[in-house]
């Protein structure tokens, strides 16, 4: 008699996940809608590309403090932190909606609230993944992460389109009202998720136990990653793809659309949606997969594939082919980074899970560094040569990671490859 394997819907058997998934979906759609609405408003209100890029940069402001949110998640539980964060999103969206309805909206309140959001928002993914790790059985974690990732990927395709359509047809006030309502729904649903199960150590220590300070917790998390080879390898790989892969396939995509493909805003939308569509397909594939996955090997293999596609994309000057390459690159991005996150959650000390995922967010700072370096290089050597250089550097650096931590991330009997 054959054994029936769990389906893509298996994570929904967990009550907490049935609340978390729609809550994450509403939050992700709100993020994309809000970014588009406010970005367009800043451009129209100020007529300044410099201020637009400054507003976009504010979205990365909270990456440096993401480890502190991880500390809070380990101390108070991911559910408590996530509820507080999403209540904050709802309040700031309601404030902006009030500014709009009272005709008092201006660049200053948009930048102030945008900066506050930029402190909190980058940590949302880390804490939501931590909550998945706290509530989903280990055997279903890869599938649950794939299903969870669809909330972000679908938002990048449809959430932004929904925001643009609402603004175009109804105006900014109704569109931002919809954003506020989505945040409110997300907050209420998050309250339905489960609290972290109490560990045996916590039960035995009781309320009288003396805990280390939050700063001590933070220092301990850095030390823990530094002395744990497979975690250090994963963090290095995450920094590398943010430095070399994301900038040339995301941040400078408007330049590619105009200068390489000779297309306008509509063409740029197709290019951006192509990468997001590939990522969504990867998330669905991870969720539907019924075979054992080796996270360490998988993140390495698909990182190499991602760089190979970057090298192809560097020299493609036909938009139709470029779209296909971007779809495949989005697919590889998911198949590399989801196993990386799963490996971090499965192999890290459960008491430090939120802190480890918070440290993972620090790798995002490779993205603005890669973007800042790419601008002068593209002006001096051209897009194709610069992208080729980034891709070759990425391949060499990834090979060095495999060589340095071969026993920890590539061998089948390593902790990183426990399915």
SULBELHU-V401467 format. One record per pair of residues at least 12 apart in sequence whose C-alpha atoms are under 6 Angstrom apart, sorted by the first residue. I is the first residue (numbers start at 1). J is the second residue. Records with the same first field share a line. If there is no record, write none. Layout:
BEGIN
I: J / J
END
This chain:
BEGIN
8: 287 / 288
11: 144
16: 193 / 194
19: 189 / 192 / 193
20: 190
23: 186 / 189 / 190
25: 151
26: 182 / 186
27: 183 / 186
28: 152 / 155
29: 155 / 159
30: 179
32: 159 / 160
33: 159 / 160 / 163
58: 115 / 118
59: 118
61: 118 / 119
62: 118 / 119 / 120 / 122
63: 122 / 362
66: 123 / 358
67: 355 / 358 / 359
70: 354 / 355 / 358
71: 355
73: 354
74: 354
77: 196
78: 127 / 131
79: 195
83: 190
86: 187
87: 187
90: 180 / 183 / 184
93: 180
94: 180
97: 176
100: 173
126: 357 / 358
130: 354
134: 196
143: 287
146: 283 / 286 / 287
147: 287
149: 283
150: 280 / 283
153: 276 / 280
157: 273 / 276
230: 408 / 409
238: 363
239: 363 / 366
242: 364 / 366 / 367
243: 366 / 367 / 370
244: 390
247: 370 / 371
261: 319
271: 323
274: 323 / 326 / 327
275: 326 / 327 / 330
278: 327 / 328 / 330 / 331
279: 330 / 331 / 334
282: 331 / 334
292: 419
293: 419
294: 417 / 419
295: 339 / 343 / 417
296: 409 / 416 / 417
297: 410
299: 336 / 339 / 340
302: 332 / 336
303: 336
306: 329 / 332
307: 391
311: 388 / 391
314: 384 / 387
315: 384
343: 416
END
